[in-house]
Amino acid sequence: WGKAFLGIVRAFDAVIAPSNFLVDVFAKFDIKASSISNFIFVDKYIYRTRVPLRPVFLSNRILEPLYNIDCILRAFQIIQSKYADAKLIVAHEGFDRERLEKVAQDLELNNVEFFGLVPHERIAELYDSVDIYLNSPNLDCMPGSLIECFASGLPIVSTNAGGIPYIVGDGQTGLLTELNDHEAIAEKAMLLLESPDLAKQIIENGRREAEKYSWNHVREEWLNLYEKLSGQSAADHRGIPAAARIDV
Protein backbone atom coordinates (compact mmCIF):
# COMPACT_ATOMS: atom_id res chain seq x y z
CA TRP A 1 0.00 0.00 0.00
CA GLY A 2 3.09 2.21 -0.05
CA LYS A 3 2.88 5.77 1.24
CA ALA A 4 -0.80 5.48 2.16
CA PHE A 5 -0.04 2.64 4.55
CA LEU A 6 2.91 4.47 6.09
CA GLY A 7 0.74 7.54 6.64
CA ILE A 8 -1.85 5.47 8.49
CA VAL A 9 0.81 3.83 10.68
CA ARG A 10 2.33 7.18 11.60
CA ALA A 11 -1.08 8.32 12.88
CA PHE A 12 -1.21 5.57 15.52
CA ASP A 13 -0.59 6.35 19.18
CA ALA A 14 1.77 3.40 19.39
CA VAL A 15 3.26 0.92 16.96
CA ILE A 16 4.06 -2.42 18.56
CA ALA A 17 6.05 -5.15 16.81
CA PRO A 18 6.76 -8.66 18.12
CA SER A 19 10.54 -8.30 17.75
CA ASN A 20 13.28 -5.69 17.74
CA PHE A 21 14.07 -6.82 14.22
CA LEU A 22 10.78 -5.29 13.05
CA VAL A 23 11.40 -2.23 15.22
CA ASP A 24 14.57 -1.69 13.18
CA VAL A 25 12.67 -2.28 9.93
CA PHE A 26 10.08 0.36 10.89
CA ALA A 27 12.90 2.74 11.78
CA LYS A 28 14.10 2.63 8.17
CA PHE A 29 10.77 4.25 7.28
CA ASP A 30 11.06 6.84 10.06
CA ILE A 31 8.42 5.09 12.16
CA LYS A 32 9.13 4.74 15.85
CA ALA A 33 8.00 1.35 17.09
CA SER A 34 8.40 -0.61 20.30
CA SER A 35 8.74 -4.34 20.80
CA ILE A 36 6.50 -6.60 22.84
CA SER A 37 7.32 -10.17 21.95
CA ASN A 38 5.01 -13.03 21.20
CA PHE A 39 4.63 -15.35 24.17
CA ILE A 40 4.48 -19.04 24.95
CA PHE A 41 3.22 -20.96 27.96
CA VAL A 42 6.66 -22.11 29.07
CA ASP A 43 5.43 -24.76 31.48
CA LYS A 44 3.65 -26.64 28.68
CA TYR A 45 7.02 -27.82 27.34
CA ILE A 46 9.03 -30.74 28.66
CA TYR A 47 12.40 -29.39 29.73
CA ARG A 48 15.38 -31.69 30.06
CA THR A 49 19.15 -31.26 29.76
CA ARG A 50 20.22 -33.47 26.90
CA VAL A 51 23.83 -34.23 27.77
CA PRO A 52 25.31 -36.12 26.10
CA LEU A 53 23.32 -35.30 22.99
CA ARG A 54 22.14 -38.01 20.62
CA PRO A 55 22.40 -37.43 16.85
CA VAL A 56 18.62 -37.09 16.57
CA PHE A 57 17.56 -33.96 14.71
CA LEU A 58 14.33 -32.08 14.02
CA SER A 59 13.16 -29.58 11.41
CA ASN A 60 9.69 -28.14 12.01
CA ARG A 61 9.10 -25.41 9.41
CA ILE A 62 6.63 -25.21 6.54
CA LEU A 63 7.85 -27.22 3.55
CA GLU A 64 8.22 -24.31 1.17
CA PRO A 65 11.35 -22.86 -0.53
CA LEU A 66 11.44 -19.89 1.87
CA TYR A 67 12.50 -22.20 4.70
CA ASN A 68 15.18 -23.96 2.63
CA ILE A 69 14.74 -27.49 3.99
CA ASP A 70 17.08 -28.60 1.18
CA CYS A 71 19.91 -27.05 3.18
CA ILE A 72 19.07 -29.21 6.18
CA LEU A 73 18.95 -32.36 4.05
CA ARG A 74 22.38 -31.60 2.58
CA ALA A 75 23.74 -30.89 6.06
CA PHE A 76 22.29 -34.15 7.32
CA GLN A 77 24.11 -36.03 4.55
CA ILE A 78 27.41 -34.73 5.98
CA ILE A 79 26.37 -35.56 9.53
CA GLN A 80 25.31 -39.07 8.59
CA SER A 81 28.64 -39.74 6.90
CA LYS A 82 30.17 -39.46 10.39
CA TYR A 83 27.24 -40.61 12.53
CA ALA A 84 25.73 -43.56 10.70
CA ASP A 85 22.93 -43.90 13.25
CA ALA A 86 21.87 -40.24 12.95
CA LYS A 87 18.15 -39.60 12.53
CA LEU A 88 16.27 -36.62 11.08
CA ILE A 89 12.59 -35.87 11.60
CA VAL A 90 11.09 -33.41 9.10
CA ALA A 91 7.80 -32.23 10.54
CA HIS A 92 5.16 -29.92 9.04
CA GLU A 93 3.52 -29.82 5.62
CA GLY A 94 3.82 -27.72 2.47
CA PHE A 95 3.58 -27.90 -1.30
CA ASP A 96 7.29 -28.75 -1.51
CA ARG A 97 7.01 -32.00 0.44
CA GLU A 98 7.07 -34.39 -2.52
CA ARG A 99 10.13 -32.70 -4.02
CA LEU A 100 11.95 -32.70 -0.68
CA GLU A 101 11.26 -36.41 -0.21
CA LYS A 102 12.82 -36.94 -3.65
CA VAL A 103 15.86 -34.85 -2.60
CA ALA A 104 16.31 -37.08 0.46
CA GLN A 105 16.19 -40.15 -1.78
CA ASP A 106 18.67 -38.67 -4.27
CA LEU A 107 21.07 -37.89 -1.41
CA GLU A 108 20.71 -41.52 -0.27
CA LEU A 109 19.82 -40.49 3.25
CA ASN A 110 18.87 -43.05 5.86
CA ASN A 111 16.66 -42.53 8.92
CA VAL A 112 14.83 -39.50 7.53
CA GLU A 113 11.14 -39.36 8.42
CA PHE A 114 8.64 -36.88 7.01
CA PHE A 115 6.07 -36.61 9.81
CA GLY A 116 3.65 -34.15 8.28
CA LEU A 117 1.84 -31.56 10.34
CA VAL A 118 2.06 -32.20 14.09
CA PRO A 119 -0.92 -30.89 16.13
CA HIS A 120 0.09 -28.13 18.50
CA GLU A 121 -0.96 -30.14 21.53
CA ARG A 122 1.71 -32.70 20.57
CA ILE A 123 4.54 -30.26 19.85
CA ALA A 124 6.02 -30.63 23.35
CA GLU A 125 6.14 -34.39 22.86
CA LEU A 126 7.80 -33.94 19.46
CA TYR A 127 10.51 -31.69 20.91
CA ASP A 128 11.09 -34.13 23.75
CA SER A 129 11.79 -36.95 21.26
CA VAL A 130 14.79 -35.23 19.61
CA ASP A 131 18.08 -33.67 20.70
CA ILE A 132 19.03 -30.92 18.21
CA TYR A 133 16.87 -28.50 16.24
CA LEU A 134 17.96 -27.52 12.71
CA ASN A 135 16.61 -24.35 11.12
CA SER A 136 17.77 -22.96 7.76
CA PRO A 137 15.38 -20.28 6.43
CA ASN A 138 16.54 -17.66 3.94
CA LEU A 139 14.12 -15.08 5.36
CA ASP A 140 12.45 -14.98 8.76
CA CYS A 141 11.08 -12.68 11.44
CA MET A 142 10.38 -14.20 14.84
CA PRO A 143 9.94 -17.98 14.61
CA GLY A 144 8.10 -19.12 17.72
CA SER A 145 9.56 -22.59 17.31
CA LEU A 146 12.93 -21.27 18.51
CA ILE A 147 11.39 -20.01 21.74
CA GLU A 148 9.66 -23.35 22.17
CA CYS A 149 13.06 -25.00 21.77
CA PHE A 150 14.46 -22.80 24.55
CA ALA A 151 11.66 -23.93 26.84
CA SER A 152 12.26 -27.59 25.93
CA GLY A 153 16.03 -27.61 26.45
CA LEU A 154 16.46 -28.29 22.73
CA PRO A 155 19.68 -26.72 21.37
CA ILE A 156 19.38 -24.84 18.09
CA VAL A 157 21.54 -24.63 14.98
CA SER A 158 20.12 -22.01 12.62
CA THR A 159 20.91 -19.63 9.82
CA ASN A 160 21.08 -15.97 10.83
CA ALA A 161 18.14 -14.95 8.64
CA GLY A 162 16.16 -11.80 9.41
CA GLY A 163 15.13 -11.57 13.04
CA ILE A 164 16.74 -14.80 14.22
CA PRO A 165 19.90 -13.13 15.62
CA TYR A 166 17.57 -10.94 17.70
CA ILE A 167 16.31 -14.12 19.39
CA VAL A 168 19.30 -16.47 19.36
CA GLY A 169 22.66 -15.35 20.71
CA ASP A 170 25.37 -17.15 18.74
CA GLY A 171 27.36 -19.33 21.11
CA GLN A 172 25.08 -18.37 24.00
CA THR A 173 21.57 -19.68 23.34
CA GLY A 174 22.27 -21.42 20.03
CA LEU A 175 24.67 -21.63 17.11
CA LEU A 176 24.20 -19.51 13.98
CA THR A 177 25.48 -19.78 10.42
CA GLU A 178 25.24 -17.77 7.22
CA LEU A 179 22.35 -18.40 4.84
CA ASN A 180 22.26 -21.57 2.75
CA ASP A 181 25.52 -22.92 4.19
CA HIS A 182 24.82 -26.61 4.72
CA GLU A 183 28.44 -27.36 5.53
CA ALA A 184 28.40 -24.84 8.38
CA ILE A 185 25.12 -26.23 9.70
CA ALA A 186 26.58 -29.73 9.72
CA GLU A 187 29.76 -28.48 11.38
CA LYS A 188 27.87 -26.66 14.14
CA ALA A 189 25.54 -29.61 14.72
CA MET A 190 28.50 -31.96 15.13
CA LEU A 191 30.20 -29.43 17.39
CA LEU A 192 27.24 -29.72 19.75
CA LEU A 193 27.45 -33.51 19.66
CA GLU A 194 31.15 -33.44 20.45
CA SER A 195 31.16 -30.61 23.03
CA PRO A 196 28.97 -31.57 26.00
CA ASP A 197 30.01 -28.55 28.06
CA LEU A 198 29.03 -26.17 25.26
CA ALA A 199 25.75 -28.02 24.71
CA LYS A 200 24.93 -27.87 28.41
CA GLN A 201 25.66 -24.13 28.56
CA ILE A 202 23.49 -23.41 25.51
CA ILE A 203 20.61 -25.52 26.86
CA GLU A 204 20.67 -23.83 30.26
CA ASN A 205 20.99 -20.34 28.77
CA GLY A 206 18.12 -21.06 26.42
CA ARG A 207 15.87 -22.15 29.26
CA ARG A 208 16.54 -18.90 31.11
CA GLU A 209 15.91 -16.96 27.89
CA ALA A 210 12.52 -18.66 27.50
CA GLU A 211 11.29 -16.90 30.64
CA LYS A 212 11.41 -13.57 28.77
CA TYR A 213 8.70 -14.96 26.51
CA SER A 214 6.46 -16.30 29.28
CA TRP A 215 2.90 -14.98 29.48
CA ASN A 216 3.49 -13.46 32.92
CA HIS A 217 6.38 -11.39 31.58
CA VAL A 218 4.75 -10.34 28.30
CA ARG A 219 1.44 -9.60 30.04
CA GLU A 220 3.11 -6.96 32.19
CA GLU A 221 4.53 -5.24 29.11
CA TRP A 222 1.06 -5.02 27.54
CA LEU A 223 -0.48 -3.73 30.75
CA ASN A 224 2.22 -1.08 31.06
CA LEU A 225 1.51 0.02 27.48
CA TYR A 226 -2.25 0.24 28.07
CA GLU A 227 -1.67 2.22 31.25
CA LYS A 228 0.62 4.62 29.40
CA LEU A 229 -1.85 5.15 26.57
CA SER A 230 -4.78 5.59 28.91
CA GLY A 231 -2.91 8.03 31.13
CA GLN A 232 -3.44 5.84 34.16
CA SER A 233 -0.66 4.32 36.20
CA ALA A 234 -0.58 0.93 37.84
CA ALA A 235 -1.16 2.73 41.16
CA ASP A 236 -4.55 3.91 39.87
CA HIS A 237 -5.71 0.31 39.68
CA ARG A 238 -4.48 -0.94 43.04
CA GLY A 239 -7.71 -0.12 44.82
CA ILE A 240 -9.90 -1.98 42.35
CA PRO A 241 -11.28 -5.25 43.77
CA ALA A 242 -10.05 -8.38 41.97
CA ALA A 243 -13.57 -9.21 40.82
CA ALA A 244 -13.82 -5.84 39.06
CA ARG A 245 -10.51 -6.07 37.22
CA ILE A 246 -10.11 -7.28 33.66
CA ASP A 247 -6.94 -9.30 33.25
CA VAL A 248 -5.29 -9.22 29.82
Buried (B, 14 or more C-beta within 10 A) or exposed (E): EEEEEBEEBEEEEEBBBBBBBBBBBBEEEEBEBEBBBEBBEBEEBBBBEBBEBBBBBBBBBBBBBBBBBBBBBBBBBBBBEEBEEBBBBBBBBBEBBEBBBEBBEEBEBEBBEBBEEBEEEEBBEBBBEBBBBBBBBBEBBBBBBBBBBBBBBBBBBBBBBBBBBBBBBBEEBBBBBEBBBBEBBBBBBBEBBEBEEBBBBBBBBBBEBBEBBBEEBBBEBEBEBEBEEEEEEEEEEEEEEEEEEEEE
